[in-house]
Amino acid sequence: MQVVEGLLQHGLRGRVSPRLRERLRLAGVDLDRPLLPLYPVPLWARCLNIIIEEVHPGVPREEAFRRLARAHVEGYGATLLGRAVMSVMRMLGPKRVVQRLPETLRGTDNYTEAVLTERGPTSYELRVNSVVDAPGYAEALFEAVLQVGGAQEPQVTKVREEDDGTVYALTWTER
């Protein structure tokens, strides 16, 4: 719930128009009621698409998703749990933040599984068991998380999409 709250109540603060509120309600997320602890991936993906259409009209789709992901991380950092998590991430440093990503992702919902493989001191591969049609979203989300952890020049790219998951390369430079 903290993740959903982070985006919808904090990350989009002041940008939820009546039209966006209604479109989200029709999709299955009613902002006038308490948020549910979890939303199914297809519903969440539909909501992300609705949000970029309403909040970033005319912006290329990938850039709109990247902006949304950055707002999501900032918004999560404004929640009670998010503030605590962000404080810990700043102390851990980028390597330990990345090493904890599978556990962190698993804690955001009841269906995400992630496997991390170290490729070098500042290079990792992350496989997540979901495929979401939101180009640039996960990449910008992971880059923002790395940045909170103190990574310099974080770069996250999609390596490949599989039937049941997506693989990302995560890199950064040392200070």
Buried (B, 14 or more C-beta within 10 A) or exposed (E): BBBBBBBBBBBBEEEBEEEBBEBBEEBBBBBEEEBEEBBEBEBBBBBBBBBBBBBBEEBEBBBBBBBBBBBBBBBBBBBEBBEEBBEEBEEBEBBEBBBBBBEBBEBBBEEBEBEBEEEEEBBBBBBBBBBBEBBBBBBBBBBBBBBBBBBEEBBBEEEEEEEEBBBBBBBBEEE
